[in-house]
Structure formats: C-alpha cells, structure tokens
Amino acid sequence: MSTFKVNLDQRNDASPFLWVLVDPDRFEESNLNFILDPNLASILSGFLVGSSLQTTSSYDQFLENFRTKTILPLVLFPGSGMQISSHADGLLLLTLISGRNPEYLIGQHVAYAASLRDSGLELIPTGYLLIDGGKSTTAHYMTQTLPIPSDKPDIAAITALAGSQLGLKVIYLDCGSGALRPVSEAMVAAVRQAVDLPIIVGGGINSAEQILALRQAGADWIVVGTAIEQNPAILTEITYKLRAKALGSEAHPPRVG
C-alpha cells in the first residue's frame, strides 16, 4: 500500500480517484471554473502537470500561479528534466520501462538527480508504459520508442512485474494525449494481477463509462486530459454519471458543452 504523502492508493471506491492532466502549453484560464468546481470534490484527487514537449518558457511561473488556485495536490508529470518546479507537491519520477531508450531509463535521471534532490518535491518512482492507443503520439516521437501493442496484455503485465522487482512504486499505463482509444480493461486487469502496486491509467479516456470500466478492472488513478481541454464541462457530466452509478440511478445527466 502507498506510503506517499501524495495519496496514490485509491482502491477504496469512496476515495477521490480522478486526476486532471494540465498541459501548460494548452491550458486556458477560462477552464478554471470547471476544473476547480467544488462539486468535483468527491472524485477529483488533484492535478498532474506536464507535457511530452514543452514549448512555453514560463513553466515555473505557471505552476506558481496555479498553486494559488487550488489546495489539491499538484504532481509533476515531466516530459523531461526541464519540467521541475518547487511549486508542486510531488513528481512522478518516470522510468520508461516499456522502451529501450537509455535516455529515458537512466540518462535523464542522472542529469537531473541533484536538481531533484534539492527541489523539495516528493519523488514517486514510477514505471511508465506507453501503450498503443491507435495513433502515434508526441510521447512516442520524443522518446523514440514503440508502444506496447494494445492486444498484448501479457507484455504489459510482465513489464510491470519487472518494474516492481526493480523497486518502482507505481505503474503508469498511458496511451498518450489524443489517443483514439484508452488502455483496454484486459490489460489493466492483467497488470493488476501481476503487481500489488498503485496503477495509473491515462490517454484516450473521455467518458464516465470508460472510467468505471477501468476502475473495475483494477486501476487506482484515472487521468483525463485532452477531453477536458476540448470540453472542460465534461467533468460535470462525468461526476454526475459516477454519482448516479454509485446510487444505482439511470437518470440522464445535464447537457454539457
């Protein structure tokens, strides 16, 4: 079970489990009212901040400003060692165990180890697995790695197991921003059977039904990003449907968008 101050173990259905991925390059201030809505408190755990390719030079300033908007945890989801800021609470220390590029297995870690030591951030050693979501993504291009085929849950499971044996504390299954489909329930279930670690799932998720299915399969954290960028009001619909499901209600949610 999780021993981190940033709570990673969300297997209790009564706990918040949804994380919003915020890309500073694409974030719109007008979306704040939606993602900071107090009505989301029952499902929203916090915010992941980062991107595979950073084009803005005001990353640290963005986080400093965002920190003043919410008391929820801010966890860095860095595309490189350049995305480090002391204005966050923690950092997913990603090791790309699905790939064979040494830069993302150890190179970046060595280059920025001293900066991370002095940052004051809670470091969360994370086994990162890129999964095929139906299209090539920025993460694939930047890391120069092939994703695990979506119909090969056994590869994901044994890779996650290897990561746990190396001492990694979290497994992140990610199809990448803008994926056409999310990680399959079968893959999540296979990984859950292989490791007793918190599992994060992201990429291509855009509905309450997908979230519920992935949670049922064994995911602890669900990360939603692109769908909210395109229509932040979808959070209201997701929250309504999740609550209705918990109450056994089939009522239709309010229209959003």
Sequence and secondary structure as in RCSB ss.txt:
>XXXX:A:sequence
MSTFKVNLDQRNDASPFLWVLVDPDRFEESNLNFILDPNLASILSGFLVGSSLQTTSSYDQFLENFRTKTILPLV
LFPGSGMQISSHADGLLLLTLISGRNPEYLIGQHVAYAASLRDSGLELIPTGYLLIDGGKSTTAHYMTQTLPIPS
DKPDIAAITALAGSQLGLKVIYLDCGSGALRPVSEAMVAAVRQAVDLPIIVGGGINSAEQILALRQAGADWIVVG
TAIEQNPAILTEITYKLRAKALGSEAHPPRVG
>XXXX:A:secstr
    SS     STTS  EEEEE TTT  GGGHHHHT GGGTTTEEEEEE  SS   S HHHHHHHHHTT SS EE
E  SSTT   TTSSEEEEEEETTS  HIIIIIHHHHTHHHHHHH  EEEEEEEEEB  SS  HHHHHHT   B T
T HHHHHHHHHHHHHTT  EEEEE  TT SS   HHHHHHHHHH  S EEEESS  SHHHHHHHHHHT SEEEE 
HHHHH TTHHHHHHHHHHHHHHT         
